[in-house]
Amino acid sequence: MKRIIQYCNHHDYTDILVVKEDHKEPTHLIHIHLPNGPTAYYRLTTIVSSKKIEGHARATAHKPELILNRFETRLGHTIGRMFAALFPQVPQFEGRQVVTFHNQRDFIFFRRHRYIFKSGKKASLQEIGPRFTLKLRWLQKGTYDPQNGEFEWIAKSELETSRRRFFL
């Protein structure tokens, strides 16, 4: 992994996404922000491919707009900035595509839609897909180094003492 990170740093990549799988099913996502981190590790659940979404739209090459919803804490701002770095800050509005990261009770829901204006005030959404849910397991300072790295935040069962306390 360190060689991949070095290669990507030399070729001016901004992020690396690694999907871990178990029995040919994606289970975890590692998001490494380059050049100096941070690194986030998520559990990946409720994955629905575009083909399984009824009435889905076809994806085009247009760059989407980005909606980051309810990332309100300090940790949430860090995660939101990492997601924002994945998408260019110059959306192509003629494609009418939008990517949404919605945080609710520390679960991050990913959706991708195309919007259509029906009248001057009403718009309709058509899902492009895929859709999935992320749950942050840990956030590490710097690039990926799970043995020796310094962790900013780790999900622990003893932290979940209240049903009203959320971290993102």
Stockholm file with secondary structure:
# STOCKHOLM 1.0

chainA/1-168         MKRIIQYCNHHDYTDILVVKEDHKEPTHLIHIHLPNGPTAYYRLTTIVSSKKIEGHARATAHKPELILNRFETRLGHTIGRMFAALFPQVPQFEGRQVVTFHNQRDFIFFRRHRYIFKSGKKASLQEIGPRFTLKLRWLQKGTYDPQNGEFEWIAKSELETSRRRFFL
#=GR chainA/1-168 SS CHHHHHHHHHTTCCEEEEEEEETTEEEEEEEEETTTCCEEEEEEEEEECGGGSTTCCCCCSCCCEEEEESCCSHHHHHHHHHHHHHSCSSCCGGGCEEEEEEEETTEEEEEEEEEEECSSSCEEEEECSCEEEEEEEEEESSSSCTTTCCEEEECCGGGCCCTTCCCC
#=GC SS_cons         CHHHHHHHHHTTCCEEEEEEEETTEEEEEEEEETTTCCEEEEEEEEEECGGGSTTCCCCCSCCCEEEEESCCSHHHHHHHHHHHHHSCSSCCGGGCEEEEEEEETTEEEEEEEEEEECSSSCEEEEECSCEEEEEEEEEESSSSCTTTCCEEEECCGGGCCCTTCCCC
//
